[in-house]
Amino acid sequence: MQSFPRPPDKVLQRLAARHGTPLWVYDAAVLDARIAEWQRAFDGSDHRICYAVKANGTLAILQRFARAGLGFDVVSCGELARVERAGGAPGDTVFSGVGKRADEIDAALAAGIGSLNCESAPELELINARAGNARLTAPVALRVNPGVDAGTHRHIATGDHDDKFGIPLDEAASLARYAATLPGIALHGLAVHIGSQLTDLAPVSAALERTLALHDALTASGLRLTQLDAGGGLGVRYRDETPPSVADYAALLRRCIGERKLRLVVEPGRALVAEAGVLVARVELVKPGAQHAFVVVDAGMSELIRPALYDAWHPLEVIGMPGEAFSCEVVGPLCESGDVLGRARTLYAEAGDLVVVGCAGAYGSSMSSHYNARPRAAAVMLDGNDARVVRKRETIADLWRGETMS
Ligand SMILES: *Cc1c(COP(=O)(O)O)cnc(C)c1O
């Protein structure tokens, strides 16, 4: 019995032997199933699904989404470039983020971005100025901060008063009216995104109600708003969470929109890719400890930082000879005490076994780093009987690409 979605052990063993470890393995069938689920849930309503690239920007994944007709949500010019490289349309892309640089706004406008989601008054001025400079009109949504507690980890909550994101609701009305007077701005709607790994629909509903109340006030005063961007954030099951289904989530959003003639934009990241990816690592050694043993593997926070950063829990399974389980911490080789993949686990492992880290398709490879001078891992996409390397393992020379010495 497999406790989390993953390819068969035999396949993972073969891939690890062939391509080495640590290794990302993505399953195209899971990606396709998620895409279909999201498309089905919003079918029949005016909508656009904009995949949040920061969850996993691997070109092969973006290409698959672009071919399926999804749009994108990006937070930097680099992500926009990735979308274009993978065949995605800038016109179907939303640009979010609190600190867009002038040159990023210029590049997004030149590419024909679908929407710049503006997060502050100074940013609105900057967008207006850059658009004027380029003799263009910028399609803009105002991202509001609805002041709700998303009930998620504080590092990934974005919709409460103290978070840096969005425009406070009580300032957004006057800013929207002001935006409508600016020659470089075409204001088309409001946007809201309250956080990530949401497992409860109540905060989503509260955020949307508040945003729609503002929307209604603005349209009543004569603004023509055609879109509502409900953001992303739908959670997945890592352990025992019970996130709402995509269908329930979509039904809630559609119910909130009601009879309003609005295009609904959603920006799922994690929910589209988390379950489609595993990280395969090899056990280097098992080290006895005072409280528990340490299972030291060849992947760590440079590959998957979520356990270290958010205290996140990922399912782990060992592929190897069975033995009597012992209590242990599964750790990486990096020189940080926080470099842990799994705390307080009970499993059996010995040197040479493979450890499969589940539900690792989101915020894994996209948050990976060169810390401790570790070349980035390779990635393979499984597609039916085909297993294609979609990212080559970095070489040692890649570590100092661009550096110079006297
Ligand atoms: C991160 C982010 C998303 C995606 O969040 P997930 O939890 O991965 O769905 C969507 N929209 C915005 C503005 C974001 O910052």
The ligand as an SDF file (V2000), in Angstrom:
LIG
                    3D

 15 15  0  0  0  0  0  0  0  0999 V2000
    1.9360   32.4220   -4.0990 C   0  0  0  0  0  0  0  0  0  0  0  0
    0.7750   33.0390   -4.7750 C   0  0  0  0  0  0  0  0  0  0  0  0
   -0.1890   32.2300   -5.3960 C   0  0  0  0  0  0  0  0  0  0  0  0
   -0.1510   30.7250   -5.3530 C   0  0  0  0  0  0  0  0  0  0  0  0
   -0.3240   30.2320   -4.0760 O   0  0  0  0  0  0  0  0  0  0  0  0
   -0.5560   28.6570   -3.8710 P   0  0  0  0  0  0  0  0  0  0  0  0
   -0.7320   28.5320   -2.4190 O   0  0  0  0  0  0  0  0  0  0  0  0
    0.6360   27.9620   -4.3730 O   0  0  0  0  0  0  0  0  0  0  0  0
   -1.7950   28.3080   -4.6270 O   0  0  0  0  0  0  0  0  0  0  0  0
   -1.2070   32.8570   -6.0770 C   0  0  0  0  0  0  0  0  0  0  0  0
   -1.3010   34.2100   -6.1350 N   0  0  0  0  0  0  0  0  0  0  0  0
   -0.4030   35.0200   -5.5450 C   0  0  0  0  0  0  0  0  0  0  0  0
   -0.5420   36.4810   -5.6580 C   0  0  0  0  0  0  0  0  0  0  0  0
    0.6640   34.4570   -4.8430 C   0  0  0  0  0  0  0  0  0  0  0  0
    1.5460   35.2650   -4.2380 O   0  0  0  0  0  0  0  0  0  0  0  0
  1  2  1  0
  2  3  1  0
  2 14  2  0
  3  4  1  0
  3 10  2  0
  4  5  1  0
  5  6  1  0
  6  7  2  0
  6  8  1  0
  6  9  1  0
 10 11  1  0
 11 12  2  0
 12 13  1  0
 12 14  1  0
 14 15  1  0
M  END
$$$$
